[in-house]
Amino acid sequence: MNSAIAANHQLAGKRVLLTGATGGIGRAVARRLAAAGASVLFVARQPAELLLLSQQLPGTHSCFSADLTATEELKALADFVKATGGIDVLINNAGTSQFALTAEQDYAAQMSLNLLAPMQLCQLLLPELSQRTAATIVNIGSAFGSIGYPGFSGYCASKFGLRGFTEALKREVSSKALRVLYFAPRATQTAINSAAVVAMNQELGNAMDKPDDVAAELMQQLQTGQSRWYIGWPEKFFVRLNALLPELVDRAIGGKRAVIRTYAAGSTDSVQIQNNLSNSAEKITATRS
Ligand SMILES: NC(=O)c1ccc[n+]([C@@H]2O[C@H](COP(=O)([O-])OP(=O)(O)OC[C@H]3O[C@@H](n4cnc5c(N)ncnc54)[C@H](OP(=O)(O)O)[C@@H]3O)[C@@H](O)[C@H]2O)c1
């Protein structure tokens, strides 16, 4: 029998690498993976948080603390995976977002974690994943990976990029034995969203999902192997409409632009970045004087 046809993508007994494991969506996914009988390698920067998470869940799990924006730490993670028996599933979930007008955006931080890190981790682990009889890569994107939204220019660019990368990778390497999936939540109730984002969503009537509902949908995608998975109405509709008739979405979002700009201009994300910039300016001034 062809081994590819016999590929077993069930999670029980599989080893899963989950980045961003200590975040809102990450924790919910971690709980569901553990409940499904997977052995999870949790990855984030804070070792104490990782240890606590692994101790709270049933089953045997491990932790690796790494800043995924640092290439040498990505390589160390890949070496650790290889030295400890490999993985069957890679979930690139770690992410960051900044809600701010373009002049105040920190593009490097968002591109580095949301786009470059998952690309490089796929590249580093692909030889290992390709040897498995049943392996899966899931890249966690966003509705904003298909719809450009004011105040999120850096985030949208990074998630559009991740969607493009995932599609190209899928078309290059996927088979029955190696699945490459893209999963796109809409706004979700986690710490990635500042108070300004939450207030704006409330005023505009944008739904914000619970992390556990998002995790349940991810489990469904892992079970079915559906390549592209979007969450929620009307977001699913707008994703398709934006692909076919973007000028209609220009108009729909244009009607909300004044409200969005007001929140983005006063957002704590903007204030934080402004503080960072002025701190850097002070450091540069201090170094030069
Ligand atoms: N929440 C939403 O509204 C929403 C909507 C659509 C898509 N998403 C996507 O869903 C994914 C998870 O988001 P979330 O809402 O759960 O975010 P979150 O609660 O802010 O969690 C982010 C996670 O990433 C880790 N992380 C941050 N910077 C890192 C770095 N440099 N290196 C390694 N790990 C790092 C954090 O842990 P440490 O700080 O300890 O490193 C944490 O575990 C992201 O890809 C996000 O873009 C979220």
The ligand as a Tripos MOL2 file, in Angstrom:
@<TRIPOS>MOLECULE
LIG
   48    52     1     0     0
SMALL
NO_CHARGES

@<TRIPOS>ATOM
      1 N1         -5.9960   37.9720   18.9730 N.am      1 LIG1
      2 C1         -6.3910   38.3760   17.7810 C.2       1 LIG1
      3 O1         -7.2250   39.3010   17.6520 O.2       1 LIG1
      4 C2         -5.8820   37.6780   16.5610 C.ar      1 LIG1
      5 C3         -6.6140   37.7860   15.3570 C.ar      1 LIG1
      6 C4         -6.1260   37.1690   14.2220 C.ar      1 LIG1
      7 C5         -4.9340   36.4790   14.2600 C.ar      1 LIG1
      8 N2         -4.2400   36.3970   15.4350 N.ar      1 LIG1
      9 C6         -2.9560   35.6970   15.4020 C.3       1 LIG1
     10 O2         -2.9810   34.6310   16.3490 O.3       1 LIG1
     11 C7         -1.6590   34.3930   16.8450 C.3       1 LIG1
     12 C8         -1.6760   34.3620   18.3760 C.3       1 LIG1
     13 O3         -2.0970   35.6400   18.8250 O.3       1 LIG1
     14 P1         -2.6090   35.9300   20.3160 P.3       1 LIG1
     15 O4         -3.7770   36.8120   20.1810 O.co2     1 LIG1
     16 O5         -2.7120   34.6630   21.0920 O.co2     1 LIG1
     17 O6         -1.3720   36.7980   20.8630 O.3       1 LIG1
     18 P2         -0.8260   37.0160   22.3520 P.3       1 LIG1
     19 O7         -1.8640   36.6480   23.3490 O.co2     1 LIG1
     20 O8         -0.2710   38.3930   22.3900 O.co2     1 LIG1
     21 O9          0.3680   35.9540   22.4610 O.3       1 LIG1
     22 C9          1.5570   36.1190   21.7360 C.3       1 LIG1
     23 C10         2.4700   34.9280   22.0190 C.3       1 LIG1
     24 O10         3.6550   35.0880   21.2340 O.3       1 LIG1
     25 C11         4.8050   35.0290   22.1040 C.3       1 LIG1
     26 N3          5.8360   35.9360   21.5790 N.ar      1 LIG1
     27 C12         5.7660   37.2790   21.4260 C.ar      1 LIG1
     28 N4          6.9120   37.7630   20.9420 N.ar      1 LIG1
     29 C13         7.7460   36.7040   20.7680 C.ar      1 LIG1
     30 C14         9.0760   36.5540   20.3170 C.ar      1 LIG1
     31 N5          9.8130   37.6120   19.9070 N.pl3     1 LIG1
     32 N6          9.6210   35.3160   20.2760 N.ar      1 LIG1
     33 C15         8.8970   34.2390   20.6910 C.ar      1 LIG1
     34 N7          7.6340   34.3160   21.1180 N.ar      1 LIG1
     35 C16         7.0600   35.5320   21.1730 C.ar      1 LIG1
     36 C17         4.2720   35.4830   23.4680 C.3       1 LIG1
     37 O11         5.0400   34.9930   24.5590 O.3       1 LIG1
     38 P3          6.3210   35.8000   25.1590 P.3       1 LIG1
     39 O12         5.9110   37.2330   25.2590 O.co2     1 LIG1
     40 O13         6.6190   35.1410   26.4590 O.co2     1 LIG1
     41 O14         7.4190   35.5770   24.1860 O.co2     1 LIG1
     42 C18         2.9120   34.8060   23.4640 C.3       1 LIG1
     43 O15         3.0490   33.4560   23.8160 O.3       1 LIG1
     44 C19        -0.7730   35.5090   16.2580 C.3       1 LIG1
     45 O16        -0.1000   35.0250   15.1310 O.3       1 LIG1
     46 C20        -1.7850   36.5610   15.8560 C.3       1 LIG1
     47 O17        -1.3190   37.3750   14.8160 O.3       1 LIG1
     48 C21        -4.6870   36.9640   16.5660 C.ar      1 LIG1
@<TRIPOS>BOND
     1     1     2 1
     2     2     3 2
     3     2     4 1
     4     4     5 ar
     5     4    48 ar
     6     5     6 ar
     7     6     7 ar
     8     7     8 ar
     9     8     9 1
    10     8    48 ar
    11     9    10 1
    12     9    46 1
    13    10    11 1
    14    11    12 1
    15    11    44 1
    16    12    13 1
    17    13    14 1
    18    14    15 2
    19    14    16 1
    20    14    17 1
    21    17    18 1
    22    18    19 2
    23    18    20 1
    24    18    21 1
    25    21    22 1
    26    22    23 1
    27    23    24 1
    28    23    42 1
    29    24    25 1
    30    25    26 1
    31    25    36 1
    32    26    27 ar
    33    26    35 ar
    34    27    28 ar
    35    28    29 ar
    36    29    30 ar
    37    29    35 ar
    38    30    31 1
    39    30    32 ar
    40    32    33 ar
    41    33    34 ar
    42    34    35 ar
    43    36    37 1
    44    36    42 1
    45    37    38 1
    46    38    39 2
    47    38    40 1
    48    38    41 1
    49    42    43 1
    50    44    45 1
    51    44    46 1
    52    46    47 1
@<TRIPOS>SUBSTRUCTURE
     1 LIG1         1 GROUP 0 **** ****
